[in-house]
Amino acid sequence: MSKKKNNLKETPAVNKEPVVAEEENTVDKYIDMYYTAYNNDYISQYLKAYREMKAKEKAAQENEAQKTV
């Protein structure tokens, strides 16, 4: 057993950057990929356009209501 311990050699670290930074980068990349995929989804694009259209209609109705008052 002691012979095996003596044969072990210390090797220098291959990656000198901390592992935490690497994990943060992968999380950021995952979030970016997920967000891009979500924005490229046709259903989400339709819902976004629909919500914007409804918001404009509601704003127009509120403007007309203020004009009549």
Biopython code that builds the backbone (N, CA, C, O; Angstrom):
import numpy as np
from Bio.PDB.StructureBuilder import StructureBuilder

atoms = [
    (1, "MET", "N", (0.815, -1.182, 0.000)),
    (1, "MET", "CA", (0.000, 0.000, 0.000)),
    (1, "MET", "C", (0.866, 1.255, 0.000)),
    (1, "MET", "O", (0.558, 2.220, -0.700)),
    (2, "SER", "N", (1.921, 1.250, 0.763)),
    (2, "SER", "CA", (2.778, 2.431, 0.839)),
    (2, "SER", "C", (3.513, 2.669, -0.478)),
    (2, "SER", "O", (3.826, 3.811, -0.816)),
    (3, "LYS", "N", (3.787, 1.602, -1.219)),
    (3, "LYS", "CA", (4.457, 1.769, -2.501)),
    (3, "LYS", "C", (3.574, 2.545, -3.474)),
    (3, "LYS", "O", (4.069, 3.389, -4.222)),
    (4, "LYS", "N", (2.268, 2.268, -3.471)),
    (4, "LYS", "CA", (1.360, 2.975, -4.362)),
    (4, "LYS", "C", (1.295, 4.457, -4.012)),
    (4, "LYS", "O", (1.240, 5.305, -4.903)),
    (5, "LYS", "N", (1.299, 4.768, -2.738)),
    (5, "LYS", "CA", (1.253, 6.168, -2.322)),
    (5, "LYS", "C", (2.517, 6.899, -2.761)),
    (5, "LYS", "O", (2.456, 8.072, -3.128)),
    (6, "ASN", "N", (3.619, 6.245, -2.729)),
    (6, "ASN", "CA", (4.874, 6.872, -3.132)),
    (6, "ASN", "C", (4.915, 7.107, -4.637)),
    (6, "ASN", "O", (5.581, 8.035, -5.098)),
    (7, "ASN", "N", (4.220, 6.289, -5.401)),
    (7, "ASN", "CA", (4.233, 6.427, -6.847)),
    (7, "ASN", "C", (3.312, 7.543, -7.346)),
    (7, "ASN", "O", (3.400, 7.947, -8.506)),
    (8, "LEU", "N", (2.446, 8.033, -6.489)),
    (8, "LEU", "CA", (1.534, 9.100, -6.906)),
    (8, "LEU", "C", (2.307, 10.389, -7.135)),
    (8, "LEU", "O", (3.187, 10.750, -6.354)),
    (9, "LYS", "N", (1.964, 11.073, -8.212)),
    (9, "LYS", "CA", (2.610, 12.343, -8.518)),
    (9, "LYS", "C", (1.564, 13.449, -8.509)),
    (9, "LYS", "O", (0.425, 13.255, -8.932)),
    (10, "GLU", "N", (1.967, 14.580, -8.032)),
    (10, "GLU", "CA", (1.061, 15.727, -8.068)),
    (10, "GLU", "C", (1.133, 16.348, -9.451)),
    (10, "GLU", "O", (2.215, 16.588, -9.985)),
    (11, "THR", "N", (-0.017, 16.600, -10.014)),
    (11, "THR", "CA", (-0.067, 17.228, -11.331)),
    (11, "THR", "C", (-0.612, 18.641, -11.176)),
    (11, "THR", "O", (-1.481, 18.880, -10.336)),
    (12, "PRO", "N", (-0.121, 19.563, -11.962)),
    (12, "PRO", "CA", (-0.633, 20.930, -11.864)),
    (12, "PRO", "C", (-2.080, 20.991, -12.355)),
    (12, "PRO", "O", (-2.514, 20.183, -13.176)),
    (13, "ALA", "N", (-2.798, 21.955, -11.837)),
    (13, "ALA", "CA", (-4.205, 22.112, -12.218)),
    (13, "ALA", "C", (-4.296, 22.483, -13.690)),
    (13, "ALA", "O", (-3.567, 23.355, -14.162)),
    (14, "VAL", "N", (-5.179, 21.829, -14.406)),
    (14, "VAL", "CA", (-5.354, 22.094, -15.828)),
    (14, "VAL", "C", (-6.114, 23.406, -16.016)),
    (14, "VAL", "O", (-5.725, 24.250, -16.823)),
    (15, "ASN", "N", (-7.186, 23.564, -15.274)),
    (15, "ASN", "CA", (-8.005, 24.762, -15.372)),
    (15, "ASN", "C", (-7.741, 25.620, -14.145)),
    (15, "ASN", "O", (-8.067, 25.221, -13.027)),
    (16, "LYS", "N", (-7.158, 26.783, -14.340)),
    (16, "LYS", "CA", (-6.794, 27.621, -13.206)),
    (16, "LYS", "C", (-7.951, 28.493, -12.731)),
    (16, "LYS", "O", (-7.902, 29.043, -11.631)),
    (17, "GLU", "N", (-8.999, 28.624, -13.559)),
    (17, "GLU", "CA", (-10.153, 29.419, -13.150)),
    (17, "GLU", "C", (-10.991, 28.626, -12.158)),
    (17, "GLU", "O", (-10.989, 27.396, -12.186)),
    (18, "PRO", "N", (-11.697, 29.316, -11.292)),
    (18, "PRO", "CA", (-12.535, 28.588, -10.339)),
    (18, "PRO", "C", (-13.699, 27.890, -11.038)),
    (18, "PRO", "O", (-14.186, 28.345, -12.073)),
    (19, "VAL", "N", (-14.122, 26.803, -10.465)),
    (19, "VAL", "CA", (-15.204, 26.019, -11.049)),
    (19, "VAL", "C", (-16.520, 26.786, -10.976)),
    (19, "VAL", "O", (-17.386, 26.609, -11.832)),
    (20, "VAL", "N", (-16.676, 27.632, -9.968)),
    (20, "VAL", "CA", (-17.917, 28.388, -9.791)),
    (20, "VAL", "C", (-18.177, 29.276, -10.999)),
    (20, "VAL", "O", (-19.312, 29.371, -11.464)),
    (21, "ALA", "N", (-17.144, 29.922, -11.507)),
    (21, "ALA", "CA", (-17.317, 30.786, -12.677)),
    (21, "ALA", "C", (-17.777, 29.967, -13.871)),
    (21, "ALA", "O", (-18.601, 30.423, -14.663)),
    (22, "GLU", "N", (-17.250, 28.773, -13.999)),
    (22, "GLU", "CA", (-17.641, 27.902, -15.103)),
    (22, "GLU", "C", (-19.108, 27.505, -14.972)),
    (22, "GLU", "O", (-19.833, 27.465, -15.966)),
    (23, "GLU", "N", (-19.548, 27.211, -13.743)),
    (23, "GLU", "CA", (-20.948, 26.852, -13.523)),
    (23, "GLU", "C", (-21.861, 28.032, -13.817)),
    (23, "GLU", "O", (-22.928, 27.856, -14.405)),
    (24, "GLU", "N", (-21.457, 29.235, -13.417)),
    (24, "GLU", "CA", (-22.265, 30.420, -13.683)),
    (24, "GLU", "C", (-22.403, 30.640, -15.185)),
    (24, "GLU", "O", (-23.477, 30.999, -15.669)),
    (25, "ASN", "N", (-21.315, 30.425, -15.920)),
    (25, "ASN", "CA", (-21.371, 30.588, -17.375)),
    (25, "ASN", "C", (-22.341, 29.596, -18.000)),
    (25, "ASN", "O", (-23.097, 29.955, -18.902)),
    (26, "THR", "N", (-22.327, 28.358, -17.533)),
    (26, "THR", "CA", (-23.238, 27.371, -18.110)),
    (26, "THR", "C", (-24.673, 27.706, -17.763)),
    (26, "THR", "O", (-25.566, 27.490, -18.583)),
    (27, "VAL", "N", (-24.923, 28.227, -16.570)),
    (27, "VAL", "CA", (-26.283, 28.623, -16.198)),
    (27, "VAL", "C", (-26.729, 29.787, -17.067)),
    (27, "VAL", "O", (-27.859, 29.798, -17.555)),
    (28, "ASP", "N", (-25.853, 30.770, -17.266)),
    (28, "ASP", "CA", (-26.193, 31.911, -18.118)),
    (28, "ASP", "C", (-26.472, 31.457, -19.544)),
    (28, "ASP", "O", (-27.421, 31.924, -20.174)),
    (29, "LYS", "N", (-25.647, 30.549, -20.051)),
    (29, "LYS", "CA", (-25.857, 30.038, -21.409)),
    (29, "LYS", "C", (-27.184, 29.298, -21.506)),
    (29, "LYS", "O", (-27.901, 29.430, -22.498)),
    (30, "TYR", "N", (-27.512, 28.519, -20.475)),
    (30, "TYR", "CA", (-28.777, 27.788, -20.476)),
    (30, "TYR", "C", (-29.951, 28.757, -20.474)),
    (30, "TYR", "O", (-30.917, 28.566, -21.212)),
    (31, "ILE", "N", (-29.870, 29.794, -19.650)),
    (31, "ILE", "CA", (-30.947, 30.780, -19.591)),
    (31, "ILE", "C", (-31.079, 31.487, -20.931)),
    (31, "ILE", "O", (-32.193, 31.686, -21.416)),
    (32, "ASP", "N", (-29.958, 31.870, -21.538)),
    (32, "ASP", "CA", (-30.005, 32.525, -22.850)),
    (32, "ASP", "C", (-30.619, 31.608, -23.899)),
    (32, "ASP", "O", (-31.440, 32.050, -24.703)),
    (33, "MET", "N", (-30.230, 30.331, -23.899)),
    (33, "MET", "CA", (-30.774, 29.393, -24.875)),
    (33, "MET", "C", (-32.269, 29.193, -24.657)),
    (33, "MET", "O", (-33.040, 29.145, -25.615)),
    (34, "TYR", "N", (-32.675, 29.076, -23.394)),
    (34, "TYR", "CA", (-34.091, 28.879, -23.088)),
    (34, "TYR", "C", (-34.891, 30.104, -23.500)),
    (34, "TYR", "O", (-35.963, 29.971, -24.090)),
    (35, "TYR", "N", (-34.383, 31.299, -23.196)),
    (35, "TYR", "CA", (-35.080, 32.537, -23.536)),
    (35, "TYR", "C", (-35.185, 32.695, -25.048)),
    (35, "TYR", "O", (-36.228, 33.105, -25.558)),
    (36, "THR", "N", (-34.116, 32.374, -25.767)),
    (36, "THR", "CA", (-34.137, 32.467, -27.229)),
    (36, "THR", "C", (-35.147, 31.484, -27.810)),
    (36, "THR", "O", (-35.908, 31.834, -28.712)),
    (37, "ALA", "N", (-35.156, 30.262, -27.299)),
    (37, "ALA", "CA", (-36.116, 29.269, -27.786)),
    (37, "ALA", "C", (-37.542, 29.714, -27.485)),
    (37, "ALA", "O", (-38.443, 29.516, -28.300)),
    (38, "TYR", "N", (-37.746, 30.315, -26.318)),
    (38, "TYR", "CA", (-39.081, 30.794, -25.946)),
    (38, "TYR", "C", (-39.521, 31.907, -26.880)),
    (38, "TYR", "O", (-40.672, 31.932, -27.317)),
    (39, "ASN", "N", (-38.618, 32.828, -27.191)),
    (39, "ASN", "CA", (-38.970, 33.936, -28.080)),
    (39, "ASN", "C", (-39.181, 33.471, -29.510)),
    (39, "ASN", "O", (-39.935, 34.101, -30.252)),
    (40, "ASN", "N", (-38.542, 32.396, -29.913)),
    (40, "ASN", "CA", (-38.697, 31.890, -31.271)),
    (40, "ASN", "C", (-39.911, 30.975, -31.417)),
    (40, "ASN", "O", (-40.243, 30.548, -32.523)),
    (41, "ASP", "N", (-40.563, 30.681, -30.312)),
    (41, "ASP", "CA", (-41.743, 29.829, -30.350)),
    (41, "ASP", "C", (-42.912, 30.608, -30.945)),
    (41, "ASP", "O", (-43.187, 31.732, -30.526)),
    (42, "TYR", "N", (-43.595, 30.022, -31.911)),
    (42, "TYR", "CA", (-44.681, 30.717, -32.605)),
    (42, "TYR", "C", (-45.853, 31.023, -31.677)),
    (42, "TYR", "O", (-46.476, 32.077, -31.797)),
    (43, "ILE", "N", (-46.155, 30.119, -30.761)),
    (43, "ILE", "CA", (-47.273, 30.349, -29.850)),
    (43, "ILE", "C", (-46.981, 31.541, -28.958)),
    (43, "ILE", "O", (-47.855, 32.378, -28.735)),
    (44, "SER", "N", (-45.761, 31.627, -28.446)),
    (44, "SER", "CA", (-45.425, 32.760, -27.585)),
    (44, "SER", "C", (-45.427, 34.061, -28.378)),
    (44, "SER", "O", (-45.807, 35.105, -27.849)),
    (45, "GLN", "N", (-45.006, 34.011, -29.648)),
    (45, "GLN", "CA", (-45.059, 35.218, -30.482)),
    (45, "GLN", "C", (-46.504, 35.641, -30.703)),
    (45, "GLN", "O", (-46.820, 36.830, -30.658)),
    (46, "TYR", "N", (-47.381, 34.670, -30.940)),
    (46, "TYR", "CA", (-48.796, 34.981, -31.134)),
    (46, "TYR", "C", (-49.377, 35.593, -29.863)),
    (46, "TYR", "O", (-50.073, 36.606, -29.924)),
    (47, "LEU", "N", (-49.094, 34.980, -28.712)),
    (47, "LEU", "CA", (-49.627, 35.496, -27.453)),
    (47, "LEU", "C", (-49.105, 36.895, -27.161)),
    (47, "LEU", "O", (-49.848, 37.743, -26.665)),
    (48, "LYS", "N", (-47.843, 37.142, -27.462)),
    (48, "LYS", "CA", (-47.272, 38.472, -27.237)),
    (48, "LYS", "C", (-47.977, 39.499, -28.112)),
    (48, "LYS", "O", (-48.336, 40.575, -27.634)),
    (49, "ALA", "N", (-48.180, 39.181, -29.381)),
    (49, "ALA", "CA", (-48.868, 40.103, -30.287)),
    (49, "ALA", "C", (-50.310, 40.302, -29.849)),
    (49, "ALA", "O", (-50.826, 41.418, -29.911)),
    (50, "TYR", "N", (-50.970, 39.235, -29.407)),
    (50, "TYR", "CA", (-52.356, 39.324, -28.951)),
    (50, "TYR", "C", (-52.462, 40.219, -27.720)),
    (50, "TYR", "O", (-53.360, 41.056, -27.634)),
    (51, "ARG", "N", (-51.547, 40.044, -26.770)),
    (51, "ARG", "CA", (-51.563, 40.878, -25.556)),
    (51, "ARG", "C", (-51.321, 42.347, -25.894)),
    (51, "ARG", "O", (-51.965, 43.233, -25.332)),
    (52, "GLU", "N", (-50.387, 42.602, -26.814)),
    (52, "GLU", "CA", (-50.134, 43.988, -27.225)),
    (52, "GLU", "C", (-51.357, 44.586, -27.905)),
    (52, "GLU", "O", (-51.689, 45.748, -27.670)),
    (53, "MET", "N", (-52.029, 43.807, -28.745)),
    (53, "MET", "CA", (-53.229, 44.287, -29.429)),
    (53, "MET", "C", (-54.324, 44.600, -28.411)),
    (53, "MET", "O", (-54.983, 45.635, -28.514)),
    (54, "LYS", "N", (-54.525, 43.723, -27.436)),
    (54, "LYS", "CA", (-55.548, 43.945, -26.413)),
    (54, "LYS", "C", (-55.201, 45.164, -25.559)),
    (54, "LYS", "O", (-56.092, 45.922, -25.174)),
    (55, "ALA", "N", (-53.919, 45.359, -25.262)),
    (55, "ALA", "CA", (-53.507, 46.526, -24.480)),
    (55, "ALA", "C", (-53.792, 47.807, -25.254)),
    (55, "ALA", "O", (-54.238, 48.794, -24.669)),
    (56, "LYS", "N", (-53.541, 47.805, -26.564)),
    (56, "LYS", "CA", (-53.830, 48.981, -27.393)),
    (56, "LYS", "C", (-55.328, 49.242, -27.454)),
    (56, "LYS", "O", (-55.763, 50.391, -27.378)),
    (57, "GLU", "N", (-56.124, 48.173, -27.590)),
    (57, "GLU", "CA", (-57.577, 48.334, -27.616)),
    (57, "GLU", "C", (-58.078, 48.908, -26.297)),
    (57, "GLU", "O", (-58.932, 49.794, -26.287)),
    (58, "LYS", "N", (-57.551, 48.408, -25.191)),
    (58, "LYS", "CA", (-57.963, 48.896, -23.872)),
    (58, "LYS", "C", (-57.576, 50.359, -23.705)),
    (58, "LYS", "O", (-58.357, 51.147, -23.172)),
    (59, "ALA", "N", (-56.379, 50.731, -24.156)),
    (59, "ALA", "CA", (-55.935, 52.123, -24.067)),
    (59, "ALA", "C", (-56.822, 53.012, -24.926)),
    (59, "ALA", "O", (-57.159, 54.124, -24.518)),
    (60, "ALA", "N", (-57.206, 52.543, -26.111)),
    (60, "ALA", "CA", (-58.079, 53.324, -26.988)),
    (60, "ALA", "C", (-59.450, 53.496, -26.352)),
    (60, "ALA", "O", (-60.029, 54.580, -26.433)),
    (61, "GLN", "N", (-59.984, 52.457, -25.721)),
    (61, "GLN", "CA", (-61.278, 52.555, -25.052)),
    (61, "GLN", "C", (-61.212, 53.528, -23.881)),
    (61, "GLN", "O", (-62.146, 54.298, -23.659)),
    (62, "GLU", "N", (-60.110, 53.498, -23.130)),
    (62, "GLU", "CA", (-59.958, 54.423, -22.005)),
    (62, "GLU", "C", (-59.864, 55.861, -22.497)),
    (62, "GLU", "O", (-60.409, 56.766, -21.865)),
    (63, "ASN", "N", (-59.178, 56.085, -23.620)),
    (63, "ASN", "CA", (-59.077, 57.433, -24.185)),
    (63, "ASN", "C", (-60.443, 57.931, -24.633)),
    (63, "ASN", "O", (-60.779, 59.095, -24.414)),
    (64, "GLU", "N", (-61.235, 57.065, -25.256)),
    (64, "GLU", "CA", (-62.579, 57.453, -25.688)),
    (64, "GLU", "C", (-63.468, 57.741, -24.491)),
    (64, "GLU", "O", (-64.280, 58.666, -24.528)),
    (65, "ALA", "N", (-63.322, 56.956, -23.428)),
    (65, "ALA", "CA", (-64.127, 57.164, -22.225)),
    (65, "ALA", "C", (-63.773, 58.498, -21.577)),
    (65, "ALA", "O", (-64.653, 59.180, -21.050)),
    (66, "GLN", "N", (-62.509, 58.875, -21.608)),
    (66, "GLN", "CA", (-62.090, 60.156, -21.026)),
    (66, "GLN", "C", (-62.593, 61.319, -21.867)),
    (66, "GLN", "O", (-62.910, 62.378, -21.324)),
    (67, "LYS", "N", (-62.673, 61.143, -23.183)),
    (67, "LYS", "CA", (-63.147, 62.210, -24.060)),
    (67, "LYS", "C", (-64.632, 62.465, -23.857)),
    (67, "LYS", "O", (-65.080, 63.609, -23.928)),
    (68, "THR", "N", (-65.400, 61.412, -23.605)),
    (68, "THR", "CA", (-66.841, 61.569, -23.425)),
    (68, "THR", "C", (-67.175, 62.155, -22.068)),
    (68, "THR", "O", (-68.245, 62.740, -21.901)),
    (69, "VAL", "N", (-66.300, 62.015, -21.109)),
    (69, "VAL", "CA", (-66.567, 62.544, -19.759)),
    (69, "VAL", "C", (-66.278, 63.981, -19.710)),
    (69, "VAL", "O", (-66.439, 64.607, -18.663)),
]
sb = StructureBuilder()
sb.init_structure("model")
sb.init_model(0)
sb.init_chain("A")
sb.init_seg("    ")
for serial, (resi, resn, name, xyz) in enumerate(atoms, 1):
    if name == "N":
        sb.init_residue(resn, " ", resi, " ")
    sb.init_atom(name, np.array(xyz, "f"), 0.0, 1.0, " ", f" {name:<3s}", serial, name[0])
structure = sb.get_structure()
